Amino acid sequence: MEKTTKLSLATGKPSMFLLFPWGLLSIAIILLLNVILSDSWFGKNWSWITLVLIIPAAILENFKIGFTTMQIMFLKVVYSLLSFLIIGMAFGAAILNYFQKDQNNNHLKLPWYVLLALLIMMFIDIAQLFSMLKAVRRSFMQFDPDS
């Protein structure tokens, strides 16, 4: 096991832990649980479900900030854009459902707590994108001969 760790450090390849989209997975699980589980059960346990999904995703995404390899930064931007797309579609479905006159249609119904959890995940993604850009700037400043 120690030999594989030395080998991965020697080749410079980032671990799968750093490449995995923790925030995007958390957003997808929140939306899937809202769709799959019944409204009464999810309505009673929403705070625990989102707490268990948001806090670990924020912590695991925060580990990526210190690594400025191009692969990690590129995947972080791509996963953040996918997260924004999914959150935008969810908010669009919620707005459509709110203004819908016919309540018999089976549209995606997102309660306020799901929208709040998605909004928090979006703010976490935005903060981490800015932190990543700051790390990139810091790494470029190392190579600047004027500084």
N, C-alpha and C positions, 0 to 999 in steps of 0.2 A: 504494500500500500504506500510505503514511503517512496518507493522508486517511481510510482506513477505521479506523485505530487512533484517530485523533482523534475520529472520529464515534462509535465505540463508547464512548469515554471520556466524550464529551459527553452521550450518552443514558443512561449509567449502567447499561447492561445488562452482566451478568457474561458472561465468555467461556465458550464450551462446554467448555473445559479445566477450569474450576472446577465445572461442573455435571455432568460425567461421573462415574459411579460406579466409580472405579478399584479400590477394595477389593472391591466386589461382583463386578466382572469377574474379578479374580484368583481369588476363591473359586470362581466358576463354571468357570473354566479348569482349576483344580486338580482339581475333581470330574470334569469331562469327560475330562481326560487319564487319570485313574485308570480311568474306565469304558471308554474307547475303546481305549487302548493295552494291549498284553499285559502280564501280571503280571511276566514276566521282564525286559522292557525297562524298564518303569516302576520296578520294584524296584531296578534297577541305577543308574538316573539320577534318582531321586527328589530327591536333595539339590540337584542343579543346577536341576532344574525348579522346585522350590519357592523356591530362592534367587533365580532370575530373576523369579519372579512376586511374591514377598512384598516384597522390598526396594524395587523400583520402585513398587509399590502403596502402601507406607507413605510413601515420599517424596512421591509425587504427592498423596496424601490430606493430607499435612502442609501442603501449600501452601494448602489451604482454610482453615486455622485463622485466618489474619490477616484474612480477609474476613468481615464480619458482616452482609452483606445478608440480608434475610429469605428470599429465594429459595434462596440457597446453604445457609443453615442448615436450612431446611425440607427440602430435598432430601437433605442429609446425614443428617438424622434418619430420613427415609423409607428411604434406602438402607441405613442401619445396621440398621434393623428388619428389612428384607428379608434382610440378611446373617445376622442372628441366627436368622431363620426357617430359612434354608437350612442353616446350620451345625447347628441343632437337629435338623432332619430327617436330616442326615447322621449325627450321633451316635446318633439313634434307630435308624437302619438298622444302624449298627455294633453297637449293643447287641442288637438283634433277631437279627442274624447270629451274635453270640457265644453267645446262649442258645438258638439254634435246635438242635433235636435232629436233624432231617433235613438232612444236608449236601448233598443232591442238588438242592435248590432253587437257582434262579438269582437270589439276592438280591444287593443291592449289597454288595460286599466292600470294606471300607476298611481298609487296613493301618494300623499305628500311625503311620507317617510322614505319611500323609495327614491323620489325625486331629490330629497335632501341628501341621501346617501350618495347618489350619483353626482350631485353638485360638489360634495366634499371630495369625492375621488377626482373630479375634474380640477379642483383647486390644488390638490396634492400633486397632480400631474403638471400643472402650470408652474408651481413652485419648484419642482424638481427639474423642469426644463430650464428655468432661469439659473438654478444652481449649477446645472451642467454647463450652460453657456459661460458662467463665471469661471468654472474650472478650465474650460477650453481657452478662455482669455488668459488665465494665469499660466497655462502651459505654453501658449504662444509668446507671452512676455519673457519667458525664460530664454528664448532664442533671439530676442530683440537686442541688437548690440547697443542701442541708445539708452536702454534702461539700466 
